[in-house]
Amino acid sequence: MGTRKPVIAEPGPDNQTSLSARVRGGYLPAMSDATAQTAAPLTLLSEEEELFRATVREFAETEIRPHVFAMDEAARFRPELIARFFDLGLMGIEVPESLGGAGGNIFLAAIAIEELARVDASAAIYVDVHNTLVNNALLRWGTSEQQQRLFPRMTSGLLGAFALSEPASGSDAFALETRAEDRGGHWELTGRKFWITNGGEAGIFLIFANTDFAKGYKGITGFLVERDFPGFSVGKKENKLGIRASSTTELILESCQVPRENVLGPIGQGYKIAMETLNEGRIGIGAQMIGIAQGALEAATGYVKERRQFGKAIGDFQGVQFQLAQMATELEAARLMVYNTARLKDRGRPFQREAAMAKLFSSQVADRLTSQCLELFGGYGYSKEYPAEKFYRDAKIGTIYEGTSNMQLQTIAKLLLR
């Protein structure tokens, strides 16, 4: 057996050994081209990713931005823009090309969501929920028959929604009361769902109901419910503080008939499906939040260069400069967390803890940053004629939906103590 080289090299003239010398001498392994590529900076995009980002940004700037104010005021999203999401391939980013999708990954989905949220958070939510929740659940848990039957429609015009929350079941998903009864040839679902994003326009809903309350959460099962199924209807639309153009509705199930072939995953595995799907969904929320924060920071930066007080632009004052620098630093940290989580997921690595951290931190950053940006606008920031107040309103939801900040802290703590 040969003699193993020492971990610590003998000191050189300056009592140090240079990194290059240590690599040449075999003390550290040389990095292969493949390893160097894998270890690329998180924010360094490939040519494909850069082109994709530019395409989504151009679409957001030219086709969405002109309508943002009117859609927010009317609390209604323009239906032709949803159709454009499908036309551009934004509604099947991770779906294989053989099923009508783009054959991409969650990182591309995060880029799209971020760029849309930079202009309008409501636009981003349509793409986010459809991709990271509904498509993702069907990709992971759907049968081949379900995927071949539904994905060609869900990538070309059939919008999806994810329905877990109920009047008495928010953070405590164990407490859901919607029941599912086996009628032989079909299932019947009875109950109500609340706070359902995309509810106003969606044509297919992933609905969770309990097939056996005696089993507790082990009776929860997922069902793919189409809008025209007998016994299904959409109820009240919420009048919200922010993301106003995005529809959030109640769903009413009155002995809603669901074919047996529309059960998603094994009976009793619905809770597992919901929780694991929400893990990926948190990447989407993180992308929303950094997009909102980026849009707000850009608006504030432009404003402080133009707004003059005491004979000069307010951006020339060191106090303002320090605020912008701090905001930009926090935003960059949040972006790194979101991007890292997406990269982990795409490489098949565990990402639950990182997803909870990214969602928690990015929503906190967006909340703080949009508030500070509004203050930089002064009195104008409080006016709807300027963009700051909308970014501020839109950011608040990030600390609430798909798991409140307290729920993220609980998830992180459990994983740390496991």
C-alpha positions as CSV (number, residue, x, y, z in Angstrom):
1,M,0.0,0.0,0.0
2,G,1.4,3.4,-0.9
3,T,1.9,6.2,1.5
4,R,-1.0,8.6,1.7
5,K,-0.2,12.3,1.1
6,P,-0.7,14.5,4.1
7,V,-3.9,16.6,4.3
8,I,-1.9,19.6,5.3
9,A,1.1,20.3,3.1
10,E,4.4,21.3,4.4
11,P,4.6,25.1,4.7
12,G,6.2,27.1,1.8
13,P,8.4,30.2,2.1
14,D,5.5,32.2,3.6
15,N,4.4,29.3,5.7
16,Q,1.5,28.8,3.3
17,T,0.8,26.6,0.3
18,S,-0.9,28.2,-2.6
19,L,-4.3,26.8,-3.8
20,S,-2.8,26.1,-7.3
21,A,0.2,24.3,-5.8
22,R,-2.0,22.1,-3.6
23,V,-4.1,21.1,-6.6
24,R,-1.0,20.3,-8.7
25,G,0.5,18.4,-5.8
26,G,-2.7,16.3,-5.4
27,Y,-3.7,17.7,-2.0
28,L,-7.0,18.9,-3.5
29,P,-8.8,17.3,-6.5
30,A,-8.8,19.2,-9.7
31,M,-12.3,20.3,-10.8
32,S,-13.7,18.6,-13.9
33,D,-15.6,20.5,-16.5
34,A,-18.8,18.7,-15.4
35,T,-18.2,19.7,-11.8
36,A,-17.5,23.3,-12.8
37,Q,-20.7,23.5,-14.7
38,T,-22.7,22.0,-11.8
39,A,-21.1,24.5,-9.4
40,A,-22.0,27.5,-11.6
41,P,-23.3,30.6,-9.8
42,L,-27.0,30.3,-9.0
43,T,-27.9,33.4,-10.8
44,L,-25.8,32.7,-13.9
45,L,-28.4,31.5,-16.4
46,S,-27.8,29.3,-19.3
47,E,-28.4,30.6,-22.8
48,E,-31.8,28.8,-22.9
49,E,-32.8,30.2,-19.5
50,E,-31.7,33.7,-20.4
51,L,-33.7,33.6,-23.7
52,F,-36.7,32.3,-21.8
53,R,-36.5,35.1,-19.2
54,A,-36.2,37.7,-22.0
55,T,-39.2,36.3,-23.8
56,V,-41.4,36.3,-20.6
57,R,-40.2,39.8,-19.7
58,E,-41.0,41.2,-23.1
59,F,-44.5,39.7,-23.0
60,A,-45.1,41.1,-19.5
61,E,-44.0,44.5,-20.4
62,T,-45.8,44.8,-23.8
63,E,-49.0,42.8,-23.2
64,I,-49.7,42.9,-19.4
65,R,-48.3,46.2,-18.1
66,P,-50.7,48.4,-20.1
67,H,-53.7,46.7,-18.3
68,V,-52.4,46.4,-14.8
69,F,-54.1,49.4,-13.3
70,A,-57.4,48.7,-14.9
71,M,-57.4,45.0,-14.0
72,D,-56.6,45.9,-10.3
73,E,-59.4,48.5,-10.2
74,A,-61.9,46.2,-11.8
75,A,-60.7,43.1,-9.8
76,R,-60.9,41.1,-12.9
77,F,-58.1,39.6,-15.1
78,R,-58.4,40.0,-18.9
79,P,-59.4,36.5,-20.2
80,E,-57.4,37.0,-23.4
81,L,-54.2,37.3,-21.4
82,I,-54.9,33.8,-19.8
83,A,-55.3,32.5,-23.4
84,R,-51.9,34.1,-24.2
85,F,-50.3,32.2,-21.3
86,F,-51.3,29.0,-23.0
87,D,-50.3,30.2,-26.5
88,L,-46.8,31.0,-25.2
89,G,-46.4,27.6,-23.5
90,L,-46.4,29.0,-20.0
91,M,-49.0,26.6,-18.7
92,G,-47.1,23.4,-19.2
93,I,-43.5,24.3,-18.4
94,E,-42.6,21.0,-16.7
95,V,-45.0,18.8,-18.7
96,P,-43.2,16.5,-21.2
97,E,-43.5,17.6,-24.8
98,S,-45.2,14.2,-25.6
99,L,-48.1,15.4,-23.5
100,G,-48.3,18.9,-25.0
101,G,-45.9,20.7,-22.6
102,A,-42.6,22.5,-22.9
103,G,-40.5,19.8,-21.3
104,G,-38.8,22.2,-19.0
105,N,-38.2,22.3,-15.2
106,I,-39.2,24.1,-12.0
107,F,-36.4,26.6,-12.5
108,L,-37.9,27.8,-15.7
109,A,-41.3,28.0,-14.0
110,A,-39.7,30.1,-11.3
111,I,-38.2,32.5,-13.9
112,A,-41.6,32.9,-15.6
113,I,-43.4,33.6,-12.3
114,E,-40.7,36.1,-11.1
115,E,-40.8,38.0,-14.4
116,L,-44.6,38.2,-14.4
117,A,-44.8,39.2,-10.8
118,R,-42.3,42.0,-11.5
119,V,-45.1,43.6,-13.6
120,D,-48.3,42.1,-12.0
121,A,-48.6,39.6,-9.2
122,S,-52.0,38.6,-10.3
123,A,-50.7,37.5,-13.7
124,A,-48.0,35.5,-12.0
125,I,-50.5,33.6,-9.8
126,Y,-52.4,32.1,-12.7
127,V,-49.1,30.6,-14.1
128,D,-47.9,29.7,-10.6
129,V,-50.9,27.7,-9.4
130,H,-51.4,25.9,-12.7
131,N,-47.8,24.8,-13.0
132,T,-46.5,24.2,-9.5
133,L,-49.6,22.8,-7.9
134,V,-52.0,21.3,-10.4
135,N,-49.7,20.2,-13.2
136,N,-47.1,19.1,-10.6
137,A,-49.6,16.9,-8.7
138,L,-50.8,15.3,-11.9
139,L,-47.2,14.7,-13.1
140,R,-46.2,13.0,-9.9
141,W,-49.4,11.1,-8.9
142,G,-51.5,10.8,-12.0
143,T,-51.8,7.6,-13.9
144,S,-50.6,7.4,-17.5
145,E,-54.3,7.4,-18.6
146,Q,-55.0,10.5,-16.6
147,Q,-52.0,12.3,-18.0
148,Q,-52.7,11.4,-21.6
149,R,-56.3,12.4,-21.2
150,L,-55.9,15.7,-19.4
151,F,-52.5,17.2,-20.1
152,P,-53.2,18.0,-23.8
153,R,-56.1,20.1,-22.6
154,M,-54.3,21.5,-19.6
155,T,-51.5,22.8,-21.7
156,S,-53.7,24.3,-24.4
157,G,-56.6,26.0,-22.6
158,L,-57.9,24.2,-19.5
159,L,-56.9,26.2,-16.4
160,G,-56.4,24.4,-13.1
161,A,-57.0,25.2,-9.4
162,F,-55.9,23.6,-6.2
163,A,-58.7,23.2,-3.6
164,L,-57.6,22.2,0.0
165,S,-58.7,25.1,2.3
166,E,-62.2,25.1,3.9
167,P,-64.1,27.5,6.2
168,A,-62.8,25.6,9.3
169,S,-59.6,24.1,7.7
170,G,-56.8,26.5,6.8
171,S,-53.4,25.8,8.3
172,D,-55.0,22.7,10.0
173,A,-55.6,20.7,6.8
174,F,-56.4,17.6,9.0
175,A,-59.7,19.3,9.9
176,L,-61.2,19.4,6.4
177,E,-64.9,18.4,6.4
178,T,-65.6,17.8,2.7
179,R,-66.7,14.2,2.4
180,A,-66.4,11.7,-0.5
181,E,-68.8,8.8,-0.7
182,D,-68.3,5.7,-2.9
183,R,-71.4,5.2,-5.1
184,G,-70.0,2.2,-7.0
185,G,-69.7,3.7,-10.5
186,H,-68.6,7.1,-9.2
187,W,-67.8,9.2,-6.1
188,E,-70.0,11.9,-4.6
189,L,-68.3,14.9,-3.0
190,T,-70.2,17.2,-0.6
191,G,-68.8,20.2,1.1
192,R,-67.3,23.7,0.6
193,K,-63.9,25.0,-0.3
194,F,-62.7,28.5,0.5
195,W,-59.9,30.8,-0.8
196,I,-59.5,28.9,-4.1
197,T,-57.1,30.7,-6.4
198,N,-58.0,30.7,-10.1
199,G,-61.5,29.6,-9.0
200,G,-63.3,32.1,-11.2
201,E,-61.8,30.9,-14.5
202,A,-60.5,27.3,-13.8
203,G,-62.0,24.4,-15.7
204,I,-60.4,21.6,-13.6
205,F,-59.9,21.5,-9.8
206,L,-57.8,19.3,-7.7
207,I,-60.1,18.8,-4.7
208,F,-59.3,17.0,-1.5
209,A,-62.1,15.2,0.4
210,N,-62.2,12.6,3.2
211,T,-63.4,9.1,2.2
212,D,-63.4,7.8,5.8
213,F,-63.5,10.2,8.7
214,A,-62.8,7.3,11.1
215,K,-59.3,7.1,9.7
216,G,-58.6,10.8,10.2
217,Y,-56.2,12.4,7.8
218,K,-55.5,8.9,6.3
219,G,-58.9,9.1,4.7
220,I,-58.2,12.2,2.7
221,T,-58.1,11.6,-1.0
222,G,-57.5,13.7,-4.1
223,F,-60.1,14.1,-6.9
224,L,-59.9,15.8,-10.3
225,V,-63.1,17.6,-10.7
226,E,-64.1,19.4,-13.9
227,R,-66.3,22.5,-13.8
228,D,-69.2,20.9,-15.6
229,F,-69.5,17.8,-13.3
230,P,-73.1,17.6,-11.8
231,G,-73.3,19.0,-8.3
232,F,-70.3,21.4,-8.7
233,S,-70.6,25.2,-8.7
234,V,-68.4,28.2,-8.0
235,G,-69.6,30.5,-5.2
236,K,-68.7,33.9,-3.9
237,K,-65.7,35.7,-5.2
238,E,-63.6,37.4,-2.5
239,N,-63.0,41.2,-2.5
240,K,-59.3,41.3,-1.6
241,L,-56.7,43.8,-0.4
242,G,-54.1,42.7,-3.0
243,I,-53.7,40.5,-6.0
244,R,-57.2,41.8,-6.8
245,A,-57.3,40.8,-10.5
246,S,-56.6,37.2,-9.5
247,S,-59.9,35.4,-8.8
248,T,-60.2,33.8,-5.3
249,T,-63.5,32.0,-4.8
250,E,-65.6,29.6,-2.9
251,L,-66.4,26.2,-4.3
252,I,-69.7,24.4,-3.6
253,L,-70.0,20.6,-3.9
254,E,-73.5,19.2,-3.5
255,S,-73.3,15.5,-4.2
256,C,-70.9,16.3,-6.9
257,Q,-70.4,13.3,-9.2
258,V,-66.8,12.4,-9.9
259,P,-65.9,9.4,-12.2
260,R,-63.8,6.7,-10.5
261,E,-61.1,7.3,-13.1
262,N,-60.6,10.9,-11.7
263,V,-59.3,9.8,-8.3
264,L,-55.7,11.1,-8.1
265,G,-53.3,8.7,-6.5
266,P,-54.3,5.9,-4.0
267,I,-57.3,6.3,-1.8
268,G,-56.3,7.8,1.5
269,Q,-53.1,9.3,0.2
270,G,-54.5,12.8,-0.4
271,Y,-52.9,14.4,2.6
272,K,-49.5,13.2,1.4
273,I,-50.2,14.4,-2.1
274,A,-51.3,17.8,-0.9
275,M,-48.4,18.4,1.4
276,E,-45.7,17.2,-1.0
277,T,-47.3,19.3,-3.8
278,L,-47.2,22.4,-1.6
279,N,-43.5,21.9,-1.1
280,E,-43.0,22.7,-4.8
281,G,-45.7,25.4,-4.6
282,R,-43.5,27.3,-2.1
283,I,-40.9,27.7,-4.8
284,G,-43.5,29.4,-6.9
285,I,-44.5,31.7,-4.0
286,G,-40.9,32.6,-3.4
287,A,-40.6,33.5,-7.1
288,Q,-43.7,35.7,-6.9
289,M,-42.3,37.5,-3.9
290,I,-38.9,38.3,-5.4
291,G,-40.7,39.4,-8.6
292,I,-42.9,41.8,-6.6
293,A,-39.9,43.1,-4.7
294,Q,-37.9,43.6,-7.8
295,G,-40.7,45.5,-9.5
296,A,-41.1,47.8,-6.4
297,L,-37.3,48.4,-6.1
298,E,-37.1,49.3,-9.8
299,A,-40.0,51.8,-9.4
300,A,-38.5,53.4,-6.3
301,T,-35.0,53.6,-7.8
302,G,-36.4,55.4,-10.9
303,Y,-38.4,57.7,-8.7
304,V,-35.6,58.8,-6.4
305,K,-33.5,59.7,-9.4
306,E,-36.2,62.2,-10.6
307,R,-37.8,63.5,-7.4
308,R,-36.0,66.7,-6.3
309,Q,-35.9,68.2,-2.8
310,F,-33.6,70.7,-1.3
311,G,-32.1,71.4,-4.7
312,K,-31.1,67.9,-5.7
313,A,-32.5,64.5,-6.5
314,I,-33.5,62.6,-3.3
315,G,-31.4,59.7,-4.6
316,D,-28.3,61.9,-4.0
317,F,-28.9,61.8,-0.2
318,Q,-26.8,59.2,1.6
319,G,-29.8,58.1,3.8
320,V,-31.8,57.2,0.7
321,Q,-28.8,55.5,-0.9
322,F,-28.3,53.3,2.2
323,Q,-32.0,52.3,2.2
324,L,-31.8,51.2,-1.5
325,A,-28.6,49.3,-0.8
326,Q,-30.1,47.4,2.1
327,M,-33.2,46.6,0.1
328,A,-31.2,45.3,-2.9
329,T,-29.0,43.2,-0.6
330,E,-32.0,41.5,1.0
331,L,-33.6,40.9,-2.3
332,E,-30.5,39.3,-3.7
333,A,-30.4,37.0,-0.7
334,A,-34.0,36.0,-1.2
335,R,-33.4,35.4,-4.9
336,L,-30.5,33.1,-4.1
337,M,-32.6,31.1,-1.7
338,V,-35.4,30.7,-4.3
339,Y,-33.1,29.8,-7.1
340,N,-31.1,27.3,-4.9
341,T,-34.3,25.5,-4.0
342,A,-35.4,25.3,-7.6
343,R,-32.0,23.9,-8.6
344,L,-32.2,21.3,-5.8
345,K,-35.6,20.2,-6.9
346,D,-34.5,19.9,-10.5
347,R,-31.6,17.7,-9.5
348,G,-33.7,15.4,-7.5
349,R,-32.3,16.5,-4.2
350,P,-34.3,17.0,-0.9
351,F,-35.7,20.5,-0.8
352,Q,-38.5,20.6,1.7
353,R,-36.5,22.6,4.3
354,E,-35.1,25.0,1.7
355,A,-38.5,25.5,0.2
356,A,-40.0,26.5,3.6
357,M,-37.0,28.8,4.2
358,A,-37.2,30.4,0.8
359,K,-40.9,31.0,1.1
360,L,-40.6,32.4,4.6
361,F,-37.7,34.7,3.9
362,S,-38.8,35.9,0.4
363,S,-42.2,36.9,1.7
364,Q,-40.7,38.8,4.7
365,V,-38.3,40.6,2.3
366,A,-41.1,41.5,-0.1
367,D,-43.3,42.8,2.8
368,R,-40.4,45.0,4.2
369,L,-39.1,46.1,0.8
370,T,-42.4,47.2,-0.7
371,S,-43.3,49.1,2.5
372,Q,-39.9,51.0,2.3
373,C,-40.4,51.6,-1.4
374,L,-43.8,53.2,-0.7
375,E,-42.2,55.4,1.9
376,L,-39.5,56.6,-0.6
377,F,-42.4,57.8,-2.8
378,G,-43.6,59.9,0.1
379,G,-47.2,61.1,-0.2
380,Y,-47.2,60.0,-3.9
381,G,-46.6,56.4,-2.7
382,Y,-50.0,56.5,-1.0
383,S,-51.8,57.4,-4.2
384,K,-53.1,54.8,-6.7
385,E,-51.6,57.0,-9.5
386,Y,-48.2,55.6,-8.6
387,P,-47.2,51.9,-8.6
388,A,-45.8,51.6,-5.0
389,E,-49.1,51.1,-3.2
390,K,-50.0,48.1,-5.4
391,F,-46.7,46.4,-4.9
392,Y,-47.2,46.9,-1.2
393,R,-50.7,45.4,-1.2
394,D,-49.8,42.5,-3.5
395,A,-46.8,41.5,-1.3
396,K,-48.8,40.9,1.9
397,I,-50.4,37.6,0.7
398,G,-46.9,36.0,0.6
399,T,-46.8,35.7,4.4
400,I,-50.2,34.0,4.4
401,Y,-51.1,31.6,1.5
402,E,-49.6,28.2,0.9
403,G,-48.7,28.1,4.5
404,T,-48.4,31.1,6.8
405,S,-45.0,32.3,8.1
406,N,-45.6,30.5,11.4
407,M,-46.3,27.3,9.5
408,Q,-43.0,27.7,7.6
409,L,-41.2,28.2,10.9
410,Q,-42.8,25.1,12.3
411,T,-41.8,23.0,9.2
412,I,-38.2,24.3,9.4
413,A,-37.9,23.6,13.2
414,K,-39.3,20.1,12.8
415,L,-36.7,19.3,10.1
416,L,-33.9,20.8,12.2
417,L,-34.8,18.7,15.2
418,R,-35.6,15.5,13.4
